[in-house]
Amino acid sequence: MLARLNSLTLSGIEGHICEVEVHISGDDTRLLIVGLPDAAIKESCERVRSALINSGFKYPFEQITVNLAPADLKKEGPAFDLSIGVGILSASGAVQLEGLKNEIMVGELALDGRVRPVNGVLSMAMSAKAAGFERMIVPIENAPEAAVVQGIDIFGVGSLTEAVGFLSGNLPIEPTYTDIDKLFEIKRKYDIDFEDVKGQETVKRALTIAAAGGHNVMMMGPPGSGKTMLSKRVASILPELSLEESLETTRIYSSVGLLEREQALIATRPFRSPHHSASAPALIGGSAHPRPGELSLAHHGILFLDEFPEFSRNVLETIRQPLEDSQVTIARAQATVTFPADFMLIASANPCPCGYYGSTQKECRCTPAQIEKYLSKLSGPLLDRIDIQIEVPAVDYRALRNKAKGQSSASMRGQVNQARNVQRNRFKGDSRRVNAGMSHREIEVFCELEPKSELMLKSAMNDLSLSARAHDKICKLARTIADLAGSEAIRPEHIGEAVSYRRLDKMF
């Protein structure tokens, strides 16, 4: 009257193997679940009972105790429903199921016995493979996502009856196969292109540099100058996602239920644009049981913060550390969870509340006090972490009506990939390392300056009263500009262009 099965639970974005023990004894008709279950798991008592009865199985009206081990690990979500239902059938002797120790299963049960999809199946499949399991049963909607993991057979089931038939050997089910190469070929396409942008060639140049070296960008200009349009197209010039990067990003989206059911993998770089009213937990993640926020959802992609000064100052300050560490650590009384957050920040702002300070087209209506208050939300330490600060002027009529197409995303991506190849060789084949992530010691090695370049940098540091961090940012940026030019040495023109992208420091 005892059955043991294997299932999984999700903690953050990590899957944890759990043993489901089902014991039937006594005359009491209760179904008791122990092992730190959350409310969703406790409610599975009613779901499992109805699913068994409506699937045509005999429900044992006896004392049923379900233990989810390890007992000190908090269990969340309805993914245990399927294993509990199968465990009750096995423990009661209603069906003969062999080899349950070799199976691992997840799935939510509907009252009529259907198996509904659950979140985080990709992470669960990766954990199951790492633990040595060779077969995994998942909801049929989750099967393509789980089948991305190589080395473990994934079987999709649509109902409790199908799962029991498969486990008893009466219903053959073929393992699900996901063609990753074909999936990337179909999904690696962007609907937007930089050739749609009229004018703004100077800004395009800055964004090409940013993409080449992984640098953060801030754009300032009047309303309608194209800041949002430009930002949305930056993903189209970044290098294509590798399989490893795609898996990391997909795990995050799957864990919070943002992965589309027909989408097995995320094949394009994410673009996240939270509203300026977003709270700090919405950006960095949080809640009683920590879950990823916008910073993690932008992992290996772009975080676009439009109307940058409109964000609460406290919210903006929370992103300072993740910009340096490329990860977010959330500490709670029950657990401490670390989420990846390696993203490229693009921020945009108007020069004043009305948006027309310094404009030649419209007169600014703001007082000096209003402008100072508006810009004061952006602290010096935060701006220090933004490598490129550039003005985006309004587009004139002739450029707007010009029929000629601008520089395309394909052309810009070619430049970016060329510079990334140089960096890959510099960092000994590590495709994830970019110039923006160089340490101070690496700057001394890879950003050695010619005497004229040294003199130009010294003059800029004194004239703009730049910090030590800004000094490092200029050196990294100049290194990227030199890489784009195919130059081993950092020349004065490279330093000059890098310094020109710090021109907003005086304004702030």
Secondary structure, DSSP 8 states (H G I E B T S, - for coil): -EEEEEEEEEETTEEEEEEEEEEEESS---EEEESSB-HHHHTHHHHHHHHHHHTT-----SEEEEEEESTTS-B-SSTTHHHHHHHHHHHHTSS----GGGEEE--EE-TTSBEE--TTHHHHHHHHHHTT--EEEEETTTHHHHTTSTTSEEEEESBHHHHHHHHTTSS--------HHHHHHHH---S--GGGS-S-HHHHHHHHHHHHHT--EEEE--TTSSHHHHHHTGGGGS----HHHHHHHHHHHHHTT-S-TT-SS--S--EE---TT--HHHHH-BTTTTB--HHHHTTTSEEEESSGGGS-HHHHHTTHHHHHHSEEEEE-SS-EEEEE---EEEEEE-SSSSS-TT-SSS-----HHHHHHHHTTS-HHHHHT-SEEEE-----HHHHH--S----HHHHHHHHHHHHHHHHHHTTT-TT--GGG--HHHHHHH--B-HHHHHHHHHHHHHHT--HHHHHHHHHHHHHHHHHTT-SSB-HHHHHHHHHTBGGGTT-
